[in-house]
Amino acid sequence: MLALPDTQARRRFRTKLLAWYRAHGRDLPWRRTTDPYHILVSEVMLQQTQVDRVIPKYHEWLTKFPSLEALATAPEDAVTKTWYPLGYNIRPKRLQAIAREAVANHEGALPADEETLRSFKGIGEYTAGAVLSFAFGRRAAILDTNVARVLFRVFVGRGDPKAHAMRRHLWEVSRAVLPHRHVFDFNQALMDFGATVCVARKPKCLLCPLARQCRSFPVS
Ligand code: SF4
């Protein structure tokens, strides 16, 4: 049975990560909004695509489909064409289905509670956590590939990071380390740290502010 980080380890991790983010976090357009629809679009685009490819498409998409209602009523071929060339073309279809459900059953808005959000086809555990924490300021955990890698390396360091039981454990770790304040920044910091420092290959361990508490240090 894997243990969760103790209070001191959680506090140290939050403090170091937030300090790193304030100094090095990237200025990305979806970090300047709390609009639930804008957050949703950015999260769905980022699921399989690099940030630098997402930025221009995010702006284009929101210019063409500025609201859930506009997306819900847009012709399907316009939605697919606008998505091009991001790939994984099920994603624009899912976004439009979410928009249609929001318009049909939720007065054109995304709900602010997890259970209702998760009832939308296309909104899983990760996307719900992102929308709740980034748009609604809720204390909701996230776990995407980058975040899972960081939490696994820092707090576990052994075993199979892709095993189902490990994935469930990492969700618990993500909930455990979540602060009560600055949840938006903390979750953004986790994602950014995994994307720029604790990367999959050749992580920057020698420059890492978490090195002293990391169970995987140094990754060669
Ligand atoms: S020491 Fe290396 S493996 Fe550990 S968190 Fe930092 S970058 Fe990641």
Boltz pocket constraint, residues with backbone or C-beta under 6 A from the ligand:
constraints:
  - pocket:
      binder: B
      contacts: [[A, 150], [A, 153], [A, 154], [A, 197], [A, 198], [A, 199], [A, 203], [A, 204], [A, 205], [A, 206], [A, 208], [A, 209], [A, 210], [A, 211], [A, 214], [A, 215], [A, 216], [A, 217], [A, 218], [A, 219]]
      max_distance: 6.0
